[in-house]
């Protein structure tokens, strides 16, 4: 089971900063490498400098569908898992 990752407070947290905080919390380098693909590309699609609080769940789903909706099942599952773990 994934551990809860505390995000920094006090200033507007960007999508990229939240993504980096999540990836930095992972201990296994292989997991970091694999999750960085899904998390990084999704952050770029949503807008890395955008405030995280402004991102709706539906936008994340749309980004997944747009980027990997036609991918192989294993690819879809891997990319989705990286974001489910980070949400």
DOFI-100967 format. One record per residue: x negated, y negated, z negated of N, C-alpha, C, O in turn; residue number from 0. Coordinates in steps of 0.02 Angstrom, whole numbers. Layout:
SITE    n_px    n_py    n_pz   ca_px   ca_py   ca_pz    c_px    c_py    c_pz    o_px    o_py    o_pz  seq
SITE       X       Y       Z       X       Y       Z       X       Y       Z       X       Y       Z  NUM
...
END
This chain:
SITE    n_px    n_py    n_pz   ca_px   ca_py   ca_pz    c_px    c_py    c_pz    o_px    o_py    o_pz  seq
SITE     -42      59       0       0       0       0     -44     -62       0     -96     -64     -34    0
SITE     -25    -112      37     -63    -174      43     -58    -215     -21      -7    -215     -56    1
SITE    -112    -250     -36    -112    -296     -93     -86    -364     -70     -93    -382     -12    2
SITE     -57    -399    -116     -34    -467    -101     -94    -513     -99    -137    -511    -142    3
SITE     -96    -555     -48    -151    -602     -39    -126    -671     -57     -78    -695     -27    4
SITE    -157    -703    -106    -138    -771    -124    -169    -819     -74    -228    -818     -60    5
SITE    -125    -862     -48    -149    -913      -2    -166    -976     -39    -135    -990     -91    6
SITE    -213   -1014     -14    -232   -1077     -47    -171   -1124     -51    -128   -1125      -7    7
SITE    -169   -1163    -104    -116   -1212    -112    -145   -1282    -115    -206   -1290    -119    8
SITE    -102   -1332    -113    -124   -1400    -122    -127   -1440     -58    -121   -1501     -60    9
SITE    -136   -1407      -2    -136   -1443      62     -96   -1401     111     -83   -1342     100   10
SITE     -77   -1432     166     -39   -1396     216     -82   -1340     245    -135   -1353     274   11
SITE     -61   -1279     237     -98   -1221     260     -83   -1209     334     -24   -1205     354   12
SITE    -134   -1205     375    -125   -1193     446    -118   -1118     459    -136   -1076     418   13
SITE     -92   -1102     518     -86   -1033     539    -155   -1000     539    -162    -944     515   14
SITE    -205   -1033     566    -273   -1005     569    -302    -993     499    -333    -941     486   15
SITE    -293   -1041     454    -319   -1033     386    -286    -974     350    -320    -937     315   16
SITE    -221    -966     360    -186    -909     330    -211    -843     360    -222    -795     323   17
SITE    -221    -842     425    -246    -782     459    -316    -765     433    -330    -707     418   18
SITE    -359    -815     427    -427    -803     402    -427    -779     330    -466    -735     312   19
SITE    -384    -808     289    -379    -787     219    -359    -714     214    -387    -676     175   20
SITE    -310    -695     254    -287    -625     255    -343    -579     278    -358    -529     246   21
SITE    -375    -595     334    -428    -552     360    -487    -548     312    -517    -494     305   22
SITE    -503    -602     278    -557    -602     229    -542    -558     168    -587    -537     133   23
SITE    -478    -545     157    -458    -504      99    -465    -429     111    -462    -389      65   24
SITE    -475    -410     174    -479    -340     191    -550    -315     177    -599    -348     194   25
SITE    -555    -257     147    -621    -232     129    -656    -192     183    -717    -193     187   26
SITE    -619    -157     223    -648    -112     272    -663    -149     337    -617    -178     367   27
SITE    -726    -150     359    -743    -185     421    -705    -160     483    -690    -200     528   28
SITE    -689     -96     485    -651     -69     541    -580     -97     541    -552    -113     594   29
SITE    -550    -103     482    -483    -131     477    -485    -205     497    -441    -228     534   30
SITE    -535    -241     475    -542    -312     493    -546    -319     568    -512    -360     598   31
SITE    -587    -279     599    -597    -283     672    -531    -269     709    -512    -305     755   32
SITE    -496    -216     688    -433    -198     721    -378    -249     708    -342    -268     754   33
SITE    -371    -271     646    -319    -320     629    -333    -388     660    -287    -425     677   34
SITE    -397    -405     668    -415    -470     696    -388    -479     766    -374    -536     787   35
SITE    -380    -426     803    -352    -431     871    -280    -457     867    -264    -508     898   36
SITE    -239    -422     830    -168    -441     826    -158    -507     790    -120    -549     814   37
SITE    -191    -515     733    -183    -576     694    -211    -636     732    -179    -689     735   38
SITE    -270    -629     761    -301    -684     796    -263    -707     858    -253    -767     868   39
SITE    -241    -660     898    -205    -678     959    -136    -707     942    -112    -753     976   40
SITE    -105    -681     890     -40    -708     870     -48    -779     842      -8    -823     857   41
SITE    -100    -790     802    -113    -857     776    -125    -906     833     -99    -962     832   42
SITE    -163    -886     883    -176    -929     941    -111    -945     978     -99   -1001     999   43
SITE     -69    -895     986      -5    -905    1023      42    -951     984      76    -992    1014   44
SITE      43    -945     917      88    -986     877      62   -1058     869     100   -1104     856   45
SITE      -3   -1066     876     -35   -1131     867     -76   -1130     803     -48   -1135     748   46
SITE    -141   -1124     810    -185   -1114     752    -185   -1172     703    -195   -1162     643   47
SITE    -175   -1233     727    -176   -1291     682    -107   -1308     656     -99   -1355     617   48
SITE     -59   -1271     676      11   -1282     654      19   -1263     581     -12   -1214     558   49
SITE      59   -1299     543      71   -1280     473     106   -1212     470     155   -1200     505   50
SITE      81   -1168     428     110   -1102     422     183   -1105     402     224   -1065     425   51
SITE     201   -1152     360     270   -1158     336     319   -1172     392     380   -1162     383   52
SITE     295   -1196     449     341   -1212     504     353   -1153     551     392   -1159     598   53
SITE     322   -1096     538     329   -1038     581     388    -995     557     390    -974     499   54
SITE     435    -983     602     492    -941     586     476    -868     603     438    -853     648   55
SITE     506    -822     565     496    -751     578     511    -732     650     476    -691     680   56
SITE     563    -762     678     582    -747     747     526    -764     796     517    -730     847   57
SITE     489    -816     781     434    -835     826     379    -783     827     348    -770     878   58
SITE     368    -752     770     317    -700     766     340    -640     808     300    -610     845   59
SITE     403    -622     801     430    -567     841     427    -582     915     410    -538     955   60
SITE     443    -643     934     439    -662    1004     367    -659    1030     355    -638    1087   61
SITE     320    -681     989     250    -678    1009     228    -606    1020     194    -591    1069   62
SITE     246    -562     974     230    -491     982     259    -463    1046     225    -429    1084   63
SITE     322    -477    1057     356    -451    1117     324    -478    1181     314    -441    1228   64
SITE     307    -542    1182     277    -573    1241     208    -543    1255     191    -527    1312   65
SITE     168    -535    1202      99    -513    1212      92    -437    1221      51    -414    1261   66
SITE     133    -398    1185     123    -325    1186     187    -286    1198     189    -226    1185   67
SITE     239    -319    1221     303    -284    1233     300    -229    1284     340    -182    1281   68
SITE     254    -234    1331     249    -182    1382     187    -138    1372     170     -97    1416   69
SITE     154    -146    1316      93    -107    1302     112     -35    1282     170     -19    1269   70
SITE      62       7    1281      72      76    1257      97      75    1186      84      28    1148   71
SITE     133     127    1167     162     130    1100     109     123    1046     121      88     996   72
SITE      52     154    1054       0     149    1003     -26      78     996     -41      55     941   73
SITE     -32      43    1052     -54     -27    1049      -1     -70    1015     -18    -109     971   74
SITE      61     -61    1034     116     -99    1002     115     -87     926     118    -135     888   75
SITE     111     -25     906     112      -9     835      52     -38     798      60     -63     742   76
SITE      -6     -36     829     -66     -64     796     -60    -140     788     -77    -166     735   77
SITE     -37    -175     840     -31    -248     836      23    -268     787      14    -316     748   78
SITE      79    -233     787     133    -248     741     110    -234     669     125    -274     624   79
SITE      75    -180     658      52    -162     591       5    -216     564       6    -231     504   80
SITE     -36    -245     607     -82    -297     583     -44    -358     558     -66    -392     512   81
SITE      13    -372     588      52    -430     567      99    -414     509     111    -456     466   82
SITE     124    -354     506     166    -334     449     123    -335     386     146    -355     333   83
SITE      61    -314     393      16    -315     336      -1    -385     313     -18    -396     255   84
SITE       4    -434     359     -15    -502     343      44    -546     323      34    -603     303   85
SITE     103    -522     329     162    -564     317     185    -559     246     234    -591     227   86
END
